Amino acid sequence: MPTIPRATNLSDNTDISSTFESRNIGTRGGDVLDIIIKRHDTVANDTGYTTFTEDTVGFLLIGRQGLGTPGTWAVPDRYDLYPATVSSLEDGTPGRNDIDTAIVHLAVTSAPTRDDVIAA
């Protein structure tokens, strides 16, 4: 599961006559989501790597508590949905006898749908 950043940017809302610098909540999001994928030994089997090409626009769907049925989304699975664009694809640097990986950097392009449920 990728680490989901939830940074909040603060804005200064101090009154000009005050000596206390106060803050208020500004914007949220705009963070990069990084996911690590496993590379396969042949290009024909390397679906993840060939799907996440740079500038690809799409969605990252994350099952927050797993899926009721492995490999199948169904009622009432919970999810987060992130509209995203692949900003870069970084090849891993495996050593001898290591699993080859790649890091997909995703730019979140708008507000995500968080903690929702698959409906009937």
C-alpha positions as CSV (number, residue, x, y, z in Angstrom):
1,M,0.0,0.0,0.0
2,P,1.4,3.4,-0.9
3,T,1.9,6.1,1.7
4,I,-0.8,8.6,1.3
5,P,0.4,12.1,2.1
6,R,-2.2,14.5,3.6
7,A,-0.2,17.7,3.9
8,T,-2.1,20.9,4.8
9,N,-0.8,24.3,3.8
10,L,-1.4,27.0,6.3
11,S,-2.1,30.7,5.5
12,D,-1.2,33.7,7.6
13,N,-4.3,35.4,9.0
14,T,-2.7,37.8,11.5
15,D,-4.3,41.1,12.1
16,I,-1.8,43.9,11.2
17,S,-2.2,45.4,14.7
18,S,-1.4,42.1,16.4
19,T,2.0,40.9,17.6
20,F,0.8,37.3,17.5
21,E,1.2,35.5,14.2
22,S,-1.9,33.3,13.8
23,R,-2.5,30.7,11.1
24,N,-5.5,29.2,9.4
25,I,-6.0,26.2,7.2
26,G,-5.2,27.0,3.6
27,T,-5.1,24.3,0.9
28,R,-4.7,20.5,1.1
29,G,-3.2,18.0,-1.2
30,G,-1.0,18.5,-4.2
31,D,1.4,15.9,-2.9
32,V,3.1,13.2,-5.0
33,L,2.0,9.6,-4.5
34,D,4.8,7.1,-5.0
35,I,4.1,3.4,-5.6
36,I,6.6,0.6,-6.0
37,I,5.9,-2.0,-8.7
38,K,7.6,-5.3,-9.4
39,R,9.3,-5.6,-12.7
40,H,8.9,-8.9,-14.6
41,D,11.5,-10.8,-16.6
42,T,9.9,-10.2,-20.0
43,V,8.3,-7.1,-21.5
44,A,5.2,-9.1,-22.5
45,N,4.5,-9.9,-18.8
46,D,5.6,-6.5,-17.5
47,T,2.0,-5.0,-17.4
48,G,2.6,-2.6,-14.5
49,Y,5.7,-1.0,-16.1
50,T,4.2,-0.7,-19.5
51,T,0.9,0.7,-18.1
52,F,2.5,3.4,-16.0
53,T,4.3,5.3,-18.8
54,E,5.1,9.0,-18.2
55,D,2.2,11.5,-18.8
56,T,-0.4,8.7,-18.6
57,V,-3.7,10.1,-17.1
58,G,-6.0,8.0,-15.1
59,F,-7.0,7.0,-11.5
60,L,-5.3,5.2,-8.7
61,L,-7.9,3.1,-6.8
62,I,-6.9,1.9,-3.4
63,G,-8.8,-0.7,-1.4
64,R,-8.4,0.6,2.1
65,Q,-9.2,-2.6,3.9
66,G,-8.5,-5.1,1.2
67,L,-11.1,-6.7,-1.0
68,G,-13.8,-9.0,0.1
69,T,-13.1,-11.3,-2.8
70,P,-9.4,-11.2,-3.9
71,G,-8.9,-9.6,-7.3
72,T,-12.6,-8.4,-7.6
73,W,-14.1,-5.1,-6.5
74,A,-17.6,-5.7,-5.1
75,V,-20.3,-4.3,-2.7
76,P,-19.4,-3.1,0.0
77,D,-15.6,-2.8,-0.5
78,R,-14.2,0.6,0.8
79,Y,-11.9,2.6,-1.4
80,D,-10.0,5.8,-2.0
81,L,-9.9,7.1,-5.6
82,Y,-7.1,9.5,-6.7
83,P,-7.3,11.2,-10.1
84,A,-3.6,11.2,-11.2
85,T,-1.0,11.6,-13.9
86,V,2.2,9.7,-14.0
87,S,4.9,12.3,-13.6
88,S,7.8,10.0,-13.8
89,L,8.8,6.3,-13.8
90,E,12.0,5.6,-11.9
91,D,13.8,2.3,-12.6
92,G,15.0,0.4,-9.5
93,T,18.6,-0.6,-9.0
94,P,18.5,-4.2,-8.0
95,G,21.5,-6.0,-6.8
96,R,22.4,-9.6,-7.5
97,N,19.5,-11.9,-6.5
98,D,17.2,-8.9,-5.7
99,I,13.7,-8.4,-7.1
100,D,13.7,-5.7,-9.8
101,T,11.4,-2.8,-9.1
102,A,10.3,0.6,-10.4
103,I,8.9,3.6,-8.6
104,V,5.9,5.3,-10.2
105,H,5.5,9.0,-9.2
106,L,1.9,10.1,-9.5
107,A,0.8,13.8,-9.5
108,V,-2.7,14.0,-7.9
109,T,-4.6,16.2,-10.3
110,S,-7.7,17.0,-8.3
111,A,-9.3,16.2,-4.9
112,P,-9.6,12.5,-4.2
113,T,-12.7,10.6,-3.3
114,R,-11.8,9.2,0.1
115,D,-13.3,6.4,2.2
116,D,-16.1,5.6,-0.1
117,V,-18.0,2.3,-0.6
118,I,-18.7,0.3,-3.8
119,A,-22.5,0.6,-4.2
120,A,-24.9,-1.9,-5.8
